[in-house]
Structures are given as structure tokens and as C-alpha cells.
């Protein structure tokens, strides 16, 4: 089962890890491994990448960052194969992502001449970019016939736990999610508050927006590490934020509600 109906599928530049994720999920579907185990596994891959950055093994760091993206695609695939969707997995995945993003940039700051203030600016920009991608993508998924609706357009209250998870764990992770992502969500909603009224988004637009998907962001970081452009990573992502206004401008001008 896909996140989107066939007619709404698009070339997602950030989703290059999907083939590996599907292969891994298929290997695990008849085992005791759960989607939560896979989420923990991508966290381990991310931590190995951080260790490699700190040891100046930049090629290996890039490899484990990209591997993290592939494993990240597998937890959702496994949940769909086993028909075990969960809000616990959805929020845990997102919380792990933001923690790892901060640690990636902090490690880069530590081994380079990048100031911590510039690092914080890059972290803020990366999260804002990713939030814009997720905003449009979740809108599309919720409007797609048969699309995955575990993620909501507006996360105002803790959802009711699904089968196999406890309400307490969902409530705790939802509160954690809103603390770390709530500010970014509010900024993007304020910049494009009427986007959810649009009937659908064309494929070309979503492919353009996927330049801000986490997988593509991590690919850029991996390539810049491999090319030893570590000093330019934080400044790049700050400047890369100009596309936020280009994307929202296109949406408002050509894809009106």
C-alpha cells in the first residue's frame, strides 16, 4: 500500500531510499521485527554517521547518512506490509529526525570553523524547509483517495491510539512532537494558510517541493562532506531557504484555492 494513490504519485527527489526501504521491509515482514525496531535502527545509523564526522571520516559519514535515509523509508513500508500503522511510530520517527539533524550539524560545527550561531541558523532553516515539504505532502496525502492519513494537516490534539499501541505512549510522543515541531508548523501555516483548500497539487510542483525533503537535504550534506566542503554546509542551508518564498509564491500564484 502506497502513501498516495497512483494518480497523485510524483517523482520525489528526497525519496531515493524507498527501493532499499521496500527491500528491507519485505525481508522483515515475516520476522519479529517491528516498524519501531526499524526506526531505532535508522537512529543507530545516524549516530554512527555522527561518530564518523567527529573522527573526520567524511566518506563514511556520508554513507551512513544516506543509509539512514534508506532505513528511514523501511519503517513505514513495514508498517503497511504488516498492516500495523501507529501514531507511536509516526511521532517517534519525526522526533528522531529532528534530534539527528541537530546532532549532525553540531558535529559539523565541532570539527569545522563554523560558529555555533551559524549552526543554529542552519538548523532552523533546515527544519523550516522540511516543514514546508511535509505541509504540502501531508495535504496531498489527506486529499488523495486511498492515501495514508496517519499524518494530519493540523496537529492540534493527540490522536486516539490505534490497535497495538497505548494511549499514554501516543500522548507523550505527541506532546514531544508539538514541542519540537510546533513553532515551525505555525510559521509555515502563517506563510501559506490557505494551501489546504487547494484540491490537489500537480506532480511537477511536488517534485519541486521535494528539494526540501529530508532525504534530499541529507544527500546534499553527504555530498558536501565527501567533497570536503564541510565549512560551507551551514551557510548553504541558510541561503537555500530562499526557495521557501519561491515555492509559496508559485503555489499562491498558480495553484489557487
Backbone as CSV, one residue per row, in Angstrom:
resi,resn,N_x,N_y,N_z,CA_x,CA_y,CA_z,C_x,C_y,C_z
1,UNK,0.849,-1.205,0.000,0.000,0.000,0.000,0.874,1.240,0.000
2,UNK,0.618,2.162,-0.932,1.397,3.379,-1.053,0.793,4.492,-0.211
3,UNK,1.622,5.501,0.063,1.123,6.661,0.791,0.155,7.471,-0.051
4,UNK,0.270,7.330,-1.384,-0.528,8.113,-2.313,-1.215,7.209,-3.325
5,UNK,-2.354,7.672,-3.820,-2.995,6.986,-4.935,-2.112,7.156,-6.174
6,UNK,-2.256,6.247,-7.122,-1.382,6.234,-8.300,-1.400,7.562,-9.042
7,UNK,-2.583,8.191,-9.152,-2.688,9.429,-9.924,-2.010,10.612,-9.232
8,UNK,-1.752,10.469,-7.937,-1.123,11.563,-7.189,0.367,11.333,-6.964
9,UNK,0.898,10.210,-7.431,2.312,9.907,-7.239,3.165,10.870,-8.059
10,UNK,4.319,11.203,-7.532,5.214,12.146,-8.207,6.654,11.711,-7.987
11,UNK,7.554,12.269,-8.769,8.981,11.995,-8.607,9.467,12.740,-7.370
12,UNK,9.674,12.002,-6.296,10.108,12.599,-5.029,11.627,12.500,-4.951
13,UNK,12.311,13.623,-5.128,13.768,13.643,-5.146,14.374,13.286,-3.800
14,UNK,13.584,13.385,-2.757,14.084,13.074,-1.411,13.859,11.612,-1.037
15,UNK,13.180,10.866,-1.902,12.756,9.513,-1.553,13.585,8.450,-2.266
16,UNK,14.859,8.744,-2.550,15.717,7.801,-3.250,15.962,6.531,-2.426
17,UNK,15.731,6.598,-1.116,15.938,5.436,-0.268,14.783,4.452,-0.280
18,UNK,13.688,4.781,-0.999,12.493,3.942,-0.997,12.746,2.518,-1.517
19,UNK,13.475,2.330,-2.634,13.709,0.948,-3.103,14.411,0.095,-2.042
20,UNK,15.431,0.666,-1.391,16.117,-0.070,-0.327,15.162,-0.315,0.839
21,UNK,14.354,0.702,1.173,13.394,0.560,2.262,12.382,-0.538,2.004
22,UNK,11.911,-0.631,0.768,10.950,-1.685,0.419,11.595,-3.061,0.491
23,UNK,12.842,-3.145,0.014,13.547,-4.426,0.060,13.740,-4.878,1.513
24,UNK,14.172,-3.957,2.365,14.384,-4.291,3.772,13.073,-4.677,4.449
25,UNK,12.010,-3.926,4.160,10.709,-4.223,4.765,10.214,-5.603,4.342
26,UNK,10.418,-5.953,3.081,9.984,-7.271,2.607,10.768,-8.397,3.269
27,UNK,12.044,-8.124,3.549,12.854,-9.117,4.240,12.399,-9.306,5.692
28,UNK,11.822,-8.265,6.270,11.463,-8.291,7.693,9.992,-8.597,7.960
29,UNK,9.180,-8.661,6.908,7.733,-8.743,7.109,7.293,-10.017,7.824
30,UNK,8.045,-11.103,7.676,7.682,-12.367,8.327,8.560,-12.662,9.542
31,UNK,9.166,-11.630,10.094,10.010,-11.774,11.280,9.348,-11.069,12.455
32,UNK,10.019,-11.107,13.594,9.502,-10.436,14.779,9.846,-8.947,14.799
33,UNK,10.626,-8.499,13.831,10.985,-7.087,13.784,9.740,-6.237,13.525
34,UNK,9.628,-5.171,14.275,8.500,-4.247,14.127,8.988,-2.949,13.486
35,UNK,8.067,-2.105,13.020,8.481,-0.798,12.500,9.260,0.036,13.517
36,UNK,8.947,-0.103,14.809,9.679,0.644,15.843,11.139,0.192,15.885
37,UNK,11.370,-1.116,15.728,12.742,-1.616,15.682,13.506,-0.980,14.524
38,UNK,12.843,-0.834,13.386,13.492,-0.241,12.214,13.786,1.239,12.468
39,UNK,12.865,1.926,13.124,13.098,3.331,13.474,14.330,3.457,14.370
40,UNK,14.457,2.577,15.340,15.630,2.576,16.216,16.900,2.294,15.408
41,UNK,16.785,1.438,14.389,17.936,1.093,13.555,18.422,2.304,12.764
42,UNK,17.502,3.112,12.218,17.974,4.293,11.477,18.600,5.308,12.434
43,UNK,18.134,5.305,13.688,18.771,6.162,14.685,20.209,5.749,14.930
44,UNK,20.460,4.441,14.973,21.815,3.926,15.160,22.701,4.308,13.978
45,UNK,22.158,4.193,12.766,22.912,4.575,11.569,23.294,6.055,11.625
46,UNK,22.352,6.885,12.091,22.637,8.306,12.230,23.724,8.578,13.255
47,UNK,23.707,7.859,14.364,24.724,8.043,15.404,26.105,7.609,14.911
48,UNK,26.153,6.549,14.109,27.426,6.119,13.520,27.959,7.212,12.600
49,UNK,27.054,7.827,11.823,27.464,8.918,10.929,28.051,10.080,11.734
50,UNK,27.436,10.394,12.859,27.932,11.479,13.708,29.339,11.144,14.223
51,UNK,29.539,9.903,14.655,30.864,9.470,15.112,31.887,9.632,13.981
52,UNK,31.501,9.264,12.771,32.408,9.381,11.631,32.761,10.839,11.346
53,UNK,31.797,11.729,11.485,32.082,13.159,11.300,33.102,13.622,12.325
54,UNK,32.889,13.258,13.583,33.791,13.673,14.658,35.203,13.126,14.465
55,UNK,35.308,11.966,13.797,36.613,11.348,13.524,37.155,11.756,12.152
56,UNK,36.451,12.668,11.476,36.855,13.185,10.157,36.840,12.116,9.064
57,UNK,36.024,11.093,9.232,35.832,10.085,8.189,34.596,10.483,7.372
58,UNK,34.773,11.468,6.517,33.618,12.114,5.883,32.932,11.235,4.846
59,UNK,33.701,10.398,4.137,33.061,9.493,3.172,32.167,8.497,3.898
60,UNK,32.668,7.943,4.996,31.872,7.000,5.777,30.665,7.692,6.397
61,UNK,30.869,8.919,6.843,29.752,9.680,7.416,28.653,9.851,6.384
62,UNK,29.037,10.216,5.157,28.051,10.363,4.090,27.335,9.064,3.799
63,UNK,28.084,7.951,3.815,27.474,6.640,3.569,26.411,6.332,4.612
64,UNK,26.721,6.530,5.882,25.770,6.181,6.935,24.596,7.170,6.998
65,UNK,24.812,8.403,6.560,23.694,9.345,6.471,22.714,8.894,5.391
66,UNK,23.244,8.483,4.235,22.379,8.002,3.156,21.731,6.674,3.547
67,UNK,22.492,5.812,4.237,21.914,4.553,4.728,20.769,4.840,5.694
68,UNK,20.937,5.845,6.519,19.867,6.252,7.443,18.605,6.602,6.674
69,UNK,18.737,7.276,5.531,17.569,7.629,4.716,16.881,6.384,4.171
70,UNK,17.681,5.389,3.766,17.097,4.152,3.261,16.349,3.388,4.335
71,UNK,16.969,3.288,5.518,16.316,2.588,6.630,15.076,3.352,7.078
72,UNK,15.151,4.675,7.020,14.021,5.530,7.405,12.792,5.228,6.556
73,UNK,13.020,4.860,5.309,11.890,4.539,4.420,11.285,3.188,4.753
74,UNK,12.060,2.349,5.453,11.619,0.970,5.679,10.593,0.838,6.791
75,UNK,10.633,1.729,7.810,9.704,1.538,8.931,8.250,1.716,8.497
76,UNK,7.993,2.745,7.693,6.639,2.940,7.193,6.210,1.828,6.247
77,UNK,7.162,1.384,5.407,6.852,0.282,4.490,6.496,-0.978,5.270
78,UNK,7.244,-1.252,6.333,6.987,-2.446,7.137,5.637,-2.336,7.851
79,UNK,5.309,-1.130,8.320,4.011,-0.930,8.974,2.870,-1.206,8.007
80,UNK,3.043,-0.808,6.737,1.986,-1.049,5.754,1.911,-2.528,5.380
81,UNK,3.076,-3.184,5.272,3.078,-4.609,4.937,2.432,-5.448,6.039
82,UNK,2.698,-5.092,7.278,2.139,-5.838,8.409,0.776,-5.305,8.847
83,UNK,0.333,-4.247,8.146,-0.937,-3.609,8.483,-0.966,-3.206,9.961
84,UNK,0.128,-2.564,10.390,0.235,-2.121,11.779,0.605,-0.638,11.849
85,UNK,-0.219,0.239,11.254,0.087,1.661,11.367,0.007,2.096,12.821
86,UNK,0.805,3.080,13.191,0.761,3.560,14.571,1.186,5.013,14.638
87,UNK,0.559,5.744,15.559,0.971,7.116,15.815,2.278,7.133,16.597
88,UNK,2.520,6.095,17.386,3.777,5.992,18.125,4.957,6.009,17.159
89,UNK,4.874,5.172,16.120,5.926,5.132,15.123,6.041,6.422,14.346
90,UNK,4.920,7.017,14.003,4.919,8.256,13.227,5.609,9.390,13.982
91,UNK,5.268,9.546,15.281,5.875,10.630,16.061,7.314,10.324,16.436
92,UNK,7.603,9.053,16.764,8.971,8.676,17.127,9.916,8.917,15.958
93,UNK,9.476,8.581,14.771,10.256,8.812,13.553,10.607,10.292,13.420
94,UNK,9.619,11.150,13.581,9.830,12.589,13.425,10.735,13.155,14.515
95,UNK,10.548,12.689,15.747,11.381,13.165,16.857,12.837,12.744,16.651
96,UNK,13.050,11.499,16.209,14.411,11.042,15.923,15.042,11.893,14.818
97,UNK,14.270,12.218,13.805,14.786,13.017,12.687,15.317,14.367,13.161
98,UNK,14.553,15.068,13.974,14.966,16.413,14.376,16.165,16.350,15.322
99,UNK,16.214,15.329,16.168,17.364,15.166,17.060,18.628,14.891,16.250
100,UNK,18.522,13.980,15.285,19.682,13.643,14.463,20.126,14.835,13.614
101,UNK,19.180,15.598,13.087,19.548,16.791,12.316,20.382,17.746,13.160
102,UNK,19.942,17.956,14.397,20.681,18.857,15.292,22.068,18.288,15.595
103,UNK,22.145,16.996,15.818,23.434,16.379,16.132,24.367,16.364,14.925
104,UNK,23.820,16.146,13.718,24.646,16.222,12.503,25.316,17.594,12.414
105,UNK,24.511,18.633,12.539,25.030,19.993,12.400,25.960,20.357,13.550
106,UNK,25.656,19.865,14.746,26.530,20.134,15.897,27.891,19.484,15.706
107,UNK,27.905,18.257,15.167,29.167,17.575,14.902,29.963,18.320,13.835
108,UNK,29.268,18.791,12.804,29.926,19.567,11.744,30.502,20.856,12.324
109,UNK,29.752,21.497,13.214,30.218,22.711,13.877,31.487,22.427,14.678
110,UNK,31.502,21.302,15.380,32.622,20.957,16.270,33.920,20.753,15.504
111,UNK,33.843,20.110,14.325,35.070,19.776,13.592,35.456,20.840,12.563
112,UNK,34.654,21.870,12.427,34.934,22.913,11.446,35.033,24.268,12.141
113,UNK,35.183,25.284,11.342,35.273,26.645,11.887,33.915,27.328,11.943
114,UNK,32.859,26.567,11.694,31.510,27.126,11.707,31.133,27.550,13.120
115,UNK,30.609,28.769,13.269,30.196,29.237,14.588,28.920,28.526,15.026
116,UNK,28.723,28.454,16.334,27.518,27.791,16.838,26.272,28.586,16.459
117,UNK,26.398,29.916,16.388,25.257,30.748,15.997,24.848,30.449,14.562
118,UNK,25.831,30.314,13.688,25.544,29.971,12.288,24.945,28.569,12.204
119,UNK,25.429,27.671,13.044,24.894,26.308,13.091,23.434,26.308,13.506
120,UNK,23.092,27.097,14.512,21.702,27.201,14.938,20.833,27.763,13.822
121,UNK,21.367,28.742,13.091,20.633,29.310,11.963,20.385,28.276,10.887
122,UNK,21.399,27.449,10.601,21.249,26.387,9.592,20.235,25.352,10.052
123,UNK,20.278,24.999,11.332,19.318,24.030,11.869,17.896,24.560,11.744
124,UNK,17.692,25.820,12.101,16.369,26.430,11.978,15.908,26.399,10.520
125,UNK,16.788,26.733,9.599,16.429,26.778,8.179,16.116,25.389,7.634
126,UNK,16.910,24.390,8.014,16.667,23.023,7.550,15.303,22.542,8.014
127,UNK,14.977,22.827,9.280,13.686,22.387,9.807,12.525,23.129,9.145
128,UNK,12.711,24.400,8.865,11.654,25.169,8.219,11.437,24.675,6.789
129,UNK,12.523,24.373,6.097,12.416,23.828,4.745,11.677,22.491,4.763
130,UNK,12.075,21.619,5.680,11.439,20.308,5.770,9.974,20.408,6.148
131,UNK,9.644,21.393,6.970,8.248,21.585,7.366,7.387,22.005,6.186
132,UNK,7.940,22.831,5.300,7.196,23.238,4.108,6.906,22.020,3.226
133,UNK,7.920,21.186,3.021,7.724,19.963,2.238,6.650,19.084,2.882
134,UNK,6.771,18.854,4.167,5.811,17.990,4.862,4.403,18.567,4.834
135,UNK,4.286,19.872,4.924,2.982,20.541,4.907,2.243,20.229,3.617
136,UNK,2.905,20.463,2.484,2.267,20.215,1.191,2.057,18.710,0.960
137,UNK,3.029,17.917,1.391,2.932,16.472,1.169,1.787,15.865,1.984
138,UNK,1.622,16.283,3.212,0.537,15.762,4.048,-0.817,16.226,3.518
139,UNK,-0.891,17.453,3.020,-2.134,17.922,2.398,-2.491,17.014,1.231
140,UNK,-1.496,16.711,0.380,-1.740,15.851,-0.784,-2.179,14.460,-0.339
141,UNK,-1.509,13.911,0.674,-1.854,12.569,1.155,-3.272,12.517,1.721
142,UNK,-3.669,13.557,2.420,-5.001,13.573,3.013,-6.095,13.769,1.975
143,UNK,-5.758,14.389,0.844,-6.744,14.592,-0.213,-6.737,13.459,-1.232
144,UNK,-5.674,12.650,-1.223,-5.557,11.546,-2.164,-6.502,10.417,-1.770
145,UNK,-7.261,9.920,-2.729,-8.178,8.806,-2.468,-7.361,7.565,-2.136
146,UNK,-7.549,7.046,-0.932,-6.794,5.881,-0.509,-5.410,6.199,0.008
147,UNK,-5.078,7.491,0.133,-3.768,7.886,0.629,-3.636,7.661,2.126
148,UNK,-2.389,7.576,2.588,-2.120,7.370,4.011,-2.469,8.635,4.795
149,UNK,-3.252,8.471,5.865,-3.725,9.622,6.626,-3.283,9.574,8.090
150,UNK,-2.213,8.823,8.368,-1.682,8.788,9.729,-1.206,10.171,10.151
151,UNK,-0.622,10.926,9.207,-0.215,12.300,9.465,-1.378,13.240,9.172
152,UNK,-1.575,14.226,10.038,-2.656,15.185,9.880,-2.107,16.533,9.407
153,UNK,-2.948,17.285,8.702,-2.530,18.595,8.220,-2.269,19.522,9.392
154,UNK,-3.167,19.515,10.353,-3.018,20.352,11.546,-2.987,19.441,12.769
155,UNK,-1.874,19.446,13.478,-1.693,18.588,14.647,-2.085,19.367,15.902
156,UNK,-3.394,19.423,16.188,-3.881,20.213,17.308,-4.045,19.413,18.599
157,UNK,-4.364,18.135,18.475,-4.593,17.338,19.671,-4.093,15.918,19.460
158,UNK,-3.812,15.250,20.567,-3.308,13.891,20.495,-4.362,12.974,19.887
159,UNK,-3.997,12.198,18.871,-4.976,11.302,18.230,-5.271,10.087,19.110
160,UNK,-6.344,9.417,18.815,-6.696,8.205,19.546,-5.771,7.076,19.110
161,UNK,-5.231,6.375,20.087,-4.289,5.291,19.805,-4.905,4.235,18.898
162,UNK,-4.087,3.699,18.011,-4.522,2.625,17.131,-4.251,1.281,17.797
163,UNK,-4.722,0.224,17.193,-4.521,-1.118,17.737,-3.032,-1.419,17.873
164,UNK,-2.655,-1.962,19.029,-1.267,-2.344,19.247,-0.418,-1.297,19.921
165,UNK,-0.968,-0.135,20.218,-0.226,0.913,20.916,-1.067,1.451,22.068
166,UNK,-0.408,2.067,23.036,-1.129,2.595,24.191,-1.385,4.082,24.015
167,UNK,-2.482,4.545,24.596,-2.805,5.962,24.507,-1.743,6.811,25.213
168,UNK,-1.186,6.274,26.306,-0.174,7.020,27.055,1.052,7.307,26.206
169,UNK,1.532,6.293,25.466,2.714,6.493,24.622,2.416,7.472,23.496
170,UNK,1.214,7.390,22.934,0.827,8.326,21.886,0.784,9.752,22.438
171,UNK,0.212,9.930,23.621,0.097,11.264,24.226,1.478,11.866,24.512
172,UNK,2.377,11.043,25.058,3.722,11.537,25.391,4.471,11.954,24.126
173,UNK,4.421,11.106,23.108,5.140,11.419,21.868,4.501,12.582,21.120
174,UNK,3.166,12.694,21.213,2.507,13.829,20.570,2.956,15.141,21.215
175,UNK,3.023,15.161,22.544,3.467,16.374,23.244,4.912,16.716,22.883
176,UNK,5.746,15.684,22.797,7.138,15.901,22.398,7.211,16.456,20.983
177,UNK,6.401,15.868,20.098,6.358,16.315,18.710,5.956,17.787,18.615
178,UNK,4.909,18.162,19.348,4.429,19.543,19.256,5.441,20.536,19.824
179,UNK,6.217,20.102,20.829,7.242,20.982,21.391,8.336,21.256,20.370
180,UNK,8.822,20.205,19.700,9.969,20.378,18.798,9.580,20.845,17.398
181,UNK,8.342,20.581,16.982,7.930,20.964,15.632,6.878,22.063,15.590
182,UNK,6.217,22.308,16.713,5.079,23.218,16.706,5.387,24.600,16.169
183,UNK,6.540,25.159,16.565,6.903,26.501,16.097,7.101,26.557,14.595
184,UNK,7.745,25.548,14.044,7.975,25.502,12.590,6.641,25.354,11.856
185,UNK,5.753,24.519,12.379,4.432,24.350,11.767,3.676,25.673,11.723
186,UNK,3.722,26.424,12.811,2.998,27.695,12.880,3.540,28.705,11.874
187,UNK,4.851,28.727,11.707,5.456,29.665,10.746,5.003,29.337,9.328
188,UNK,5.074,28.065,8.950,4.685,27.669,7.595,3.190,27.871,7.379
189,UNK,2.378,27.536,8.354,0.932,27.751,8.223,0.628,29.228,8.049
190,UNK,1.363,30.089,8.757,1.152,31.528,8.635,1.559,32.028,7.243
191,UNK,2.618,31.463,6.686,3.090,31.886,5.366,2.169,31.435,4.248
192,UNK,1.491,30.295,4.436,0.580,29.783,3.403,-0.618,29.119,4.075
193,UNK,-1.447,29.922,4.682,-2.544,29.408,5.497,-3.670,28.768,4.693
194,UNK,-3.769,29.075,3.400,-4.889,28.564,2.600,-4.513,27.382,1.719
195,UNK,-3.298,26.863,1.858,-2.847,25.779,0.985,-3.739,24.544,1.093
196,UNK,-4.272,24.281,2.271,-5.085,23.072,2.463,-6.397,23.127,1.688
197,UNK,-6.771,24.303,1.204,-8.011,24.440,0.440,-7.851,24.024,-1.019
198,UNK,-6.610,23.928,-1.483,-6.355,23.541,-2.868,-6.804,22.089,-3.077
199,UNK,-7.460,21.828,-4.200,-7.994,20.492,-4.456,-6.897,19.450,-4.518
200,UNK,-5.813,19.756,-5.211,-4.660,18.855,-5.285,-3.465,19.667,-5.777
201,UNK,-2.285,19.059,-5.692,-1.071,19.687,-6.202,-0.571,18.871,-7.388
202,UNK,-0.221,19.518,-8.504,0.280,18.766,-9.665,1.627,18.118,-9.358
203,UNK,1.935,17.079,-10.112,3.160,16.317,-9.863,4.418,17.179,-9.970
204,UNK,4.462,18.064,-10.970,5.664,18.878,-11.150,5.928,19.766,-9.937
205,UNK,4.852,20.262,-9.329,5.004,21.128,-8.165,5.567,20.340,-6.990
206,UNK,5.041,19.142,-6.758,5.507,18.341,-5.630,6.953,17.885,-5.836
207,UNK,7.336,17.617,-7.085,8.735,17.273,-7.356,9.638,18.447,-7.009
208,UNK,9.213,19.649,-7.344,9.968,20.858,-6.997,10.068,20.999,-5.480
209,UNK,8.955,20.808,-4.785,8.929,20.932,-3.326,9.826,19.885,-2.670
210,UNK,9.974,18.712,-3.317,10.763,17.640,-2.719,12.249,17.983,-2.607
211,UNK,12.673,19.097,-3.203,14.029,19.591,-2.972,14.249,19.899,-1.493
212,UNK,13.150,20.078,-0.772,13.211,20.355,0.667,12.925,19.111,1.516
213,UNK,12.732,17.974,0.892,12.517,16.750,1.662,13.774,16.382,2.437
214,UNK,13.599,15.768,3.581,14.745,15.445,4.438,15.774,14.587,3.719
215,UNK,15.317,13.613,2.946,16.260,12.762,2.228,17.166,13.560,1.305
216,UNK,16.612,14.544,0.594,17.417,15.353,-0.325,18.366,16.256,0.457
217,UNK,17.892,16.806,1.579,18.764,17.615,2.427,19.958,16.790,2.911
218,UNK,19.687,15.566,3.352,20.763,14.702,3.836,21.704,14.292,2.708
219,UNK,21.163,14.130,1.501,22.006,13.822,0.350,22.978,14.974,0.089
220,UNK,22.485,16.197,0.170,23.348,17.370,-0.013,24.456,17.388,1.040
221,UNK,24.081,17.147,2.290,25.080,17.121,3.364,26.126,16.039,3.092
222,UNK,25.672,14.864,2.682,26.590,13.756,2.403,27.567,14.110,1.285
223,UNK,27.068,14.715,0.219,27.926,15.088,-0.899,28.918,16.175,-0.500
224,UNK,28.466,17.135,0.282,29.361,18.209,0.723,30.428,17.685,1.672
225,UNK,30.076,16.687,2.491,31.084,16.053,3.349,32.110,15.318,2.496
226,UNK,31.629,14.569,1.512,32.530,13.798,0.651,33.480,14.699,-0.132
227,UNK,33.007,15.890,-0.502,33.833,16.838,-1.253,34.645,17.745,-0.331
228,UNK,34.572,17.465,0.967,35.302,18.235,1.978,34.887,19.714,1.989
229,UNK,33.591,19.952,1.714,33.048,21.305,1.780,32.353,21.545,3.120
230,UNK,32.913,20.979,4.160,32.244,20.992,5.461,32.013,22.409,5.980
231,UNK,32.907,23.330,5.643,32.775,24.711,6.116,31.580,25.428,5.484
232,UNK,31.102,24.894,4.361,30.053,25.588,3.615,28.659,25.006,3.871
233,UNK,28.581,23.946,4.660,27.289,23.281,4.848,26.278,24.198,5.527
234,UNK,26.639,24.785,6.630,25.703,25.670,7.350,25.317,26.893,6.514
235,UNK,26.289,27.612,5.922,25.902,28.756,5.084,25.019,28.365,3.903
236,UNK,25.287,27.180,3.316,24.481,26.740,2.178,23.015,26.622,2.568
237,UNK,22.729,25.945,3.675,21.334,25.705,4.036,20.617,26.972,4.475
238,UNK,21.366,27.930,4.952,20.735,29.222,5.256,20.328,29.901,3.949
239,UNK,21.242,29.921,2.977,20.920,30.527,1.688,19.868,29.752,0.912
240,UNK,19.850,28.441,1.087,18.903,27.548,0.404,17.456,27.868,0.770
241,UNK,17.279,28.585,1.867,15.932,28.909,2.338,15.196,29.899,1.439
242,UNK,15.916,30.555,0.513,15.236,31.495,-0.379,14.154,30.797,-1.198
243,UNK,14.320,29.479,-1.431,13.327,28.736,-2.206,11.977,28.644,-1.499
244,UNK,11.961,28.843,-0.187,10.695,28.825,0.549,9.734,29.839,-0.064
245,UNK,10.245,31.034,-0.303,9.408,32.110,-0.824,9.066,31.892,-2.301
246,UNK,9.977,31.248,-3.043,9.705,30.921,-4.440,8.583,29.887,-4.518
247,UNK,8.684,28.840,-3.714,7.681,27.762,-3.723,6.316,28.280,-3.299
248,UNK,6.280,29.030,-2.207,4.998,29.563,-1.730,4.442,30.553,-2.748
249,UNK,5.292,31.336,-3.376,4.848,32.264,-4.397,4.215,31.570,-5.588
250,UNK,4.822,30.463,-6.020,4.260,29.671,-7.116,2.916,29.096,-6.715
251,UNK,2.851,28.551,-5.490,1.586,27.971,-5.010,0.474,28.996,-5.014
252,UNK,0.748,30.161,-4.506,-0.287,31.185,-4.392,-0.673,31.782,-5.756
253,UNK,0.289,31.816,-6.665,0.031,32.434,-7.968,-0.637,31.498,-8.962
254,UNK,-0.253,30.218,-8.948,-0.719,29.299,-9.985,-1.590,28.166,-9.490
255,UNK,-1.585,27.908,-8.178,-2.375,26.818,-7.612,-3.276,27.377,-6.530
256,UNK,-4.206,28.190,-6.967,-5.048,28.906,-6.012,-6.146,28.017,-5.444
257,UNK,-6.505,28.327,-4.206,-7.554,27.560,-3.518,-8.899,27.818,-4.170
